[in-house]
């Protein structure tokens, strides 16, 4: 394998897709080798640089993911669950690194993704920033230390165009809190309150989603106990930090054994 890692970006017209293209242009040891969009998208067949409003790059946007993957070592994928599962199959067939920032998976889709991606180095995380992954570790530790007298709430805020709620990061934090408590998140998650809901159930982990404007991403984990509250918080002000994390994951994944990894592995925090 050459020293340069060749990377495909899927969903290249999206916010994160374009951010990844820009980040790759400045990254050492990484090269953008393919730009993939869904069939029928008006970017397909166009020069990527021109489609992004700049100078021509010499790289055409394609809807043929299989051909694009054939020339690459890694794919970075911030798309939608169904597309990610399909990309997972292609990545596994070629033994590639599959970096997944897609969120909004159902439990069934996660099972399907795990099956589809057997044979690939799969790095999947609801959030790829260093700060959020440190927050995840802290959430687990605090949940371990406090009993159910402390109610746990995860509050997240994102831009108005985000289509899934709670965010992948919020669910990641909820999972960390549940692991700290030694319970399954599915058994204790409270993901919606409206009307006369009755008193809060002891031990539940609550979620609140805020959508508005151009908020990049804000996450609070609140531990509310008798007479005191502990609040853990992360605020993202620049979407580029997610792109940098994804590139770090792609670089790290080359040479790893096939299997599932997360950003805690990539950052060496385990």
C-alpha positions as CSV (number, residue, x, y, z in Angstrom):
1,X,0.0,0.0,0.0
2,X,1.3,3.5,-0.8
3,X,2.1,5.9,2.0
4,X,-0.8,8.1,0.9
5,X,-4.3,6.9,2.0
6,X,-6.8,7.3,-0.8
7,X,-10.2,8.3,0.6
8,X,-13.7,8.4,-0.9
9,X,-16.3,10.8,0.5
10,X,-19.9,9.8,0.1
11,X,-22.8,12.3,0.2
12,X,-20.3,14.8,-1.1
13,X,-22.7,17.6,-1.7
14,X,-23.9,17.8,1.9
15,X,-22.5,20.1,4.7
16,X,-20.2,17.5,6.1
17,X,-19.3,16.1,2.6
18,X,-18.1,19.5,1.5
19,X,-16.3,20.1,4.8
20,X,-14.5,16.8,4.4
21,X,-13.4,17.7,0.9
22,X,-11.9,20.9,2.2
23,X,-10.2,19.2,5.1
24,X,-8.7,16.5,2.8
25,X,-7.2,19.2,0.6
26,X,-5.1,20.3,3.6
27,X,-4.4,16.9,5.2
28,X,-1.0,15.2,5.2
29,X,-1.0,11.6,4.0
30,X,-4.5,11.6,2.8
31,X,-5.9,12.1,-0.8
32,X,-9.4,12.5,-2.0
33,X,-9.8,9.8,-4.7
34,X,-13.6,9.6,-5.1
35,X,-16.7,11.8,-4.6
36,X,-20.0,9.9,-4.5
37,X,-23.5,11.2,-4.7
38,X,-26.9,9.5,-5.0
39,X,-28.2,8.6,-8.5
40,X,-30.2,11.5,-10.0
41,X,-28.4,14.2,-8.0
42,X,-27.5,17.2,-10.1
43,X,-23.8,17.1,-9.1
44,X,-23.3,13.6,-10.6
45,X,-21.1,13.9,-13.7
46,X,-19.9,17.4,-12.8
47,X,-16.4,18.4,-11.7
48,X,-16.3,18.4,-7.9
49,X,-14.5,21.7,-7.6
50,X,-16.8,23.5,-9.9
51,X,-19.9,22.0,-8.2
52,X,-18.6,23.4,-4.9
53,X,-18.3,26.8,-6.5
54,X,-14.6,26.9,-7.0
55,X,-12.0,26.0,-9.6
56,X,-12.2,22.7,-11.4
57,X,-10.4,19.9,-9.5
58,X,-10.3,17.2,-12.2
59,X,-12.3,14.9,-10.1
60,X,-15.9,14.1,-11.3
61,X,-18.7,13.3,-8.9
62,X,-20.1,9.8,-9.5
63,X,-23.0,7.7,-8.5
64,X,-21.0,4.5,-9.0
65,X,-19.8,3.8,-5.5
66,X,-18.4,0.4,-6.3
67,X,-16.1,1.9,-8.9
68,X,-15.0,4.7,-6.6
69,X,-14.3,2.3,-3.8
70,X,-12.1,0.1,-6.0
71,X,-9.5,2.9,-6.1
72,X,-9.5,3.7,-2.4
73,X,-8.3,2.6,1.0
74,X,-11.0,4.2,3.1
75,X,-14.5,5.8,2.8
76,X,-15.9,8.5,5.0
77,X,-19.6,8.3,5.2
78,X,-22.0,11.0,6.6
79,X,-25.2,10.0,4.7
80,X,-28.3,8.2,5.7
81,X,-28.8,4.7,7.3
82,X,-29.9,2.9,4.2
83,X,-27.1,4.3,2.2
84,X,-24.5,3.6,4.9
85,X,-25.6,-0.1,5.1
86,X,-25.1,-0.4,1.3
87,X,-21.7,1.3,1.5
88,X,-20.8,-1.0,4.4
89,X,-21.3,-4.0,2.1
90,X,-19.1,-2.5,-0.5
91,X,-16.4,-1.6,2.0
92,X,-16.4,-5.1,3.5
93,X,-16.1,-6.7,0.1
94,X,-12.9,-4.7,-0.4
95,X,-11.6,-4.9,3.2
96,X,-11.7,-1.1,3.4
97,X,-11.8,1.3,6.3
98,X,-15.4,2.5,6.7
99,X,-15.6,5.7,8.8
100,X,-19.3,6.3,9.7
101,X,-20.7,9.6,11.0
102,X,-24.2,8.8,9.9
103,X,-26.8,8.9,12.7
104,X,-30.5,8.0,13.1
105,X,-30.1,4.2,12.9
106,X,-32.8,2.0,14.3
107,X,-31.7,-1.0,16.3
108,X,-32.6,-3.2,13.3
109,X,-30.6,-1.1,11.0
110,X,-27.6,-1.3,13.4
111,X,-27.8,-5.1,13.3
112,X,-28.0,-5.0,9.5
113,X,-25.0,-2.6,9.4
114,X,-23.0,-4.9,11.6
115,X,-23.7,-7.9,9.4
116,X,-23.1,-5.9,6.2
117,X,-19.7,-4.6,7.4
118,X,-18.2,-7.9,8.5
119,X,-14.7,-7.9,7.0
120,X,-14.2,-4.1,7.1
121,X,-12.5,-1.9,9.6
122,X,-15.6,0.0,10.8
123,X,-15.2,3.2,12.8
124,X,-18.6,4.5,13.9
125,X,-19.4,7.3,16.3
126,X,-22.2,9.6,16.9
127,X,-19.7,12.3,17.2
128,X,-16.0,12.4,16.2
129,X,-14.7,15.3,18.2
130,X,-12.1,14.8,21.0
131,X,-14.2,16.9,23.4
132,X,-17.4,14.9,23.0
133,X,-15.6,11.6,23.4
134,X,-14.0,12.9,26.6
135,X,-17.5,14.0,27.7
136,X,-18.7,10.4,27.0
137,X,-16.0,9.0,29.3
138,X,-16.9,11.6,32.0
139,X,-20.6,10.8,31.7
140,X,-19.9,7.1,32.3
141,X,-17.7,7.8,35.3
142,X,-20.2,10.2,36.9
143,X,-23.1,7.8,36.3
144,X,-21.1,5.0,38.0
145,X,-20.5,7.2,41.0
146,X,-24.1,8.4,41.5
147,X,-27.1,6.3,42.3
148,X,-30.6,6.7,40.9
149,X,-31.4,9.5,43.4
150,X,-29.7,11.6,40.7
151,X,-31.9,12.0,37.6
152,X,-30.1,12.1,34.3
153,X,-31.1,14.3,31.5
154,X,-29.4,14.7,28.1
155,X,-30.2,18.0,26.4
156,X,-29.0,18.6,22.8
157,X,-29.3,21.5,20.4
158,X,-28.7,21.5,16.6
159,X,-29.5,23.5,13.5
160,X,-33.0,23.5,12.0
161,X,-32.1,21.2,9.1
162,X,-31.1,18.2,11.2
163,X,-33.5,15.4,10.5
164,X,-33.1,13.0,13.4
165,X,-33.7,13.4,17.1
166,X,-32.2,12.8,19.7
167,X,-28.9,13.3,18.0
168,X,-26.4,10.5,17.6
169,X,-24.2,12.2,20.2
170,X,-27.1,12.5,22.7
171,X,-27.7,8.8,22.3
172,X,-24.0,8.1,22.7
173,X,-24.0,10.0,25.9
174,X,-27.2,8.2,27.0
175,X,-25.5,4.9,26.4
176,X,-22.5,6.0,28.4
177,X,-24.8,7.0,31.3
178,X,-26.7,3.7,31.1
179,X,-23.4,1.7,31.0
180,X,-22.3,3.6,34.1
181,X,-25.6,2.6,35.8
182,X,-25.3,-1.0,34.6
183,X,-28.6,-0.9,32.7
184,X,-29.7,-1.1,29.1
185,X,-30.6,2.4,27.7
186,X,-33.6,0.9,25.9
187,X,-35.1,0.0,29.3
188,X,-34.7,3.4,30.8
189,X,-34.8,6.0,28.0
190,X,-37.5,8.7,28.2
191,X,-37.5,10.3,24.7
192,X,-40.6,12.4,24.8
193,X,-42.8,14.2,27.2
194,X,-46.1,15.9,26.4
195,X,-49.2,16.6,28.3
196,X,-50.0,15.0,31.7
197,X,-47.1,12.6,31.8
198,X,-47.1,11.8,35.5
199,X,-44.0,12.0,37.8
200,X,-40.7,11.1,36.4
201,X,-39.8,7.4,36.8
202,X,-36.8,6.8,39.1
203,X,-33.8,5.7,37.1
204,X,-35.0,7.0,33.7
205,X,-32.6,8.8,31.4
206,X,-34.4,11.6,29.7
207,X,-33.7,13.3,26.3
208,X,-34.6,16.8,25.1
209,X,-33.9,18.0,21.5
210,X,-33.7,21.6,20.5
211,X,-33.7,22.6,16.8
212,X,-33.0,26.1,15.4
213,X,-31.0,28.3,13.3
214,X,-27.4,27.3,12.5
215,X,-26.5,25.7,15.8
216,X,-23.5,23.4,15.1
217,X,-24.0,21.2,18.2
218,X,-24.5,21.6,22.0
219,X,-24.8,18.8,24.5
220,X,-25.5,18.9,28.2
221,X,-25.6,15.9,30.5
222,X,-27.4,16.9,33.7
223,X,-27.3,14.9,36.9
224,X,-30.0,16.4,39.1
225,X,-30.0,15.2,42.7
226,X,-31.5,16.4,46.0
227,X,-30.2,19.9,46.6
228,X,-27.5,19.9,43.8
229,X,-26.9,19.4,40.1
230,X,-23.9,18.4,38.1
231,X,-23.8,19.6,34.5
232,X,-21.3,18.3,31.9
233,X,-21.3,20.3,28.7
234,X,-19.8,20.4,25.3
235,X,-20.3,23.2,22.7
236,X,-19.1,22.8,19.1
237,X,-18.7,26.1,17.3
238,X,-17.0,24.8,14.1
239,X,-18.2,21.8,12.1
240,X,-14.6,21.4,10.8
241,X,-13.8,19.6,14.1
242,X,-16.0,16.7,13.0
243,X,-14.2,16.5,9.7
244,X,-10.8,16.5,11.4
245,X,-11.9,13.7,13.6
246,X,-13.2,11.6,10.7
247,X,-9.9,12.1,8.8
248,X,-8.0,11.0,12.0
249,X,-10.2,7.9,12.1
250,X,-9.5,7.1,8.4
251,X,-5.8,7.4,8.9
252,X,-5.9,5.3,12.1
253,X,-8.0,2.6,10.6
254,X,-5.6,1.6,7.8
255,X,-3.8,-1.5,9.0
256,X,-6.2,-2.3,11.9
257,X,-7.8,-5.7,12.1
258,X,-11.3,-5.9,10.7
259,X,-13.9,-5.2,13.3
260,X,-15.9,-2.4,15.0
261,X,-14.2,0.5,16.6
262,X,-15.2,3.9,17.9
263,X,-13.5,7.2,18.4
264,X,-12.4,6.2,21.9
265,X,-10.3,3.6,20.2
266,X,-9.0,6.1,17.6
267,X,-8.1,8.6,20.3
268,X,-6.4,6.0,22.5
269,X,-8.7,6.8,25.5
270,X,-9.6,3.2,26.4
